[in-house]
Amino acid sequence: MNYTHPLESLKKHLHEEISGRFLGVFRMVVGAALLWEALYFYKLDFIENFLLAPEVHFPFRFTAWLPIFPKSLLEIMLLGMVVSALLIILGVFTRIASILYACCFGYFFLVDKSIYNNHLYLLLLLLFLFSIIPVPKFSLLNSSRKKSLRWHSLVFQLQIALVYFFGGISKLNPDWLYLQQPVRIILEKKALETGAMILNTDFLVYLLTYGGILVDLLLPFLLFHRKTWKIGLGIGLIFNSSNAILFDDINIFPYLMMGALVLFIPEKSLSTPKNLSVPKRARTSIIIILLFFSLQLVLPLRHFLYKGRTDWTMNGQYFSWRMKIQHKHVKELSFKLWDNDTKTIYPVDLSTFRLSVDQLQLLGQDPQAAVTFARYLSTTAQHQLNIKNPKVTAEIWVGFNGRKPQLVFPKDLDLMKITYHELYTGQAIKPLLQHLE
């Protein structure tokens, strides 16, 4: 009897040929989501309202160098997104279309933090994977399929599994576990909106709080196991359907995640390689994918490097699948510009800066955005008002997960003097109150 090393058996299993029809269906699901997003941008008049009208933008630190492109170029980019999405749906030039969409959409996504949403981040990650992994060309117009390898589907399965798993890990915090927040706030709000007071019951609060953790943490394992994937499929459909009903601000996220469940339907092996020889191009792709997932494992855990409550300070919040675990109610948002030489105070009218609703919300919720705005105010004061020694203070009152509103910064703190180091270490931000109202 010939002995086969377990790693060799695993390699052969991962390189088994499968039909790839479910990966092809998933490609169409993602393509439809991408098309929806592009059309939604048109509906919002995104270019005018989010990019051209506001006087100031709030990029991530690593994208602060990005300029706001001319309107004509932005319109071409948005049109390119529509065309690329259609090509991805049809399975035509998928790699090129994925790269084109990712470049255009990535610019819109990264140029201003207020645009950030977890499902948009997921779409970008999937586009990256589409650009390096061969995806079957199966479509409604063409039933012929090129065979796929098992590891191709596995990569997309892992990406979806990470979203669930880290979403569950982020819920392991005191507010969620002991106070059932922000679930209580969300259900109370939904009950008042719909008149369905049954939503505002302790039974449903506990069910969604602790059931949500269990689903997020266990669903990936149920889906991967051949004996339990059908159970996982049913739970995934129910879980995402309830999210679509309860949350008004997650757009197509639950529908995308429901569509992704098709990836976990088992496929039979069509053939197993006898002599495994991985082409050089495939080896390069595998190395890139390993680095990609290594980064995916590190980013959601980086908040441990920062002091303070992550969801309060926002340090380590982005790109980490920290979904629906915080509720911030901005009670007051105001800035003051001081002339230290003449001791003159200039109240700041935020409406004059033509900020979008999302940007105004970001100012109250993200301390880094407030500091970015303060620096813009200072620069404007020096150039337009000839204030040589400006000072910018902010009075931002925010209620977090049912707590009474509290100041984010001390009232007399000059935001211009705050360094990024002080922001990341939490030195400039007032500590979060521990007790609820």
Secondary structure, DSSP 8 states (H G I E B T S, - for coil): -----HHHHHHHHHT-EE--HHHHHHHHHHHHHHHHHHHHHHHHTHIIIIIIS-S-----GGGTT-----HHHHHHHHHHHHHHHHHHHHTSSHHHHHHHHHHHHHHHHHS-GGG--HHHHHHHHHHHHHHHS------SS------EEHHHHHHHHHHHHHHHHHHHHHT-SHHHHHS-TTHHHHHHHHHHHH--GGGSSHHHHHHHHHHHHHHHHHHHHHHHSTTTHHHHHHHHHHHHHHHHHH-SS-TTHHHHHHHHGGGGS----SB--SS----HHHHHHHHHHHHHHHHHHHGGGGGGGSSS-HHHH-TT-TTTT--S---EEEEEEEEEEEETTTTEEEE--GGGGT--HHHHHHHHH-HHHHHHHHHHHHHHHHHHS--SSEEEEEEEEEEETT---EESS-TT--GGG--HHHHHTTSSS-----S--
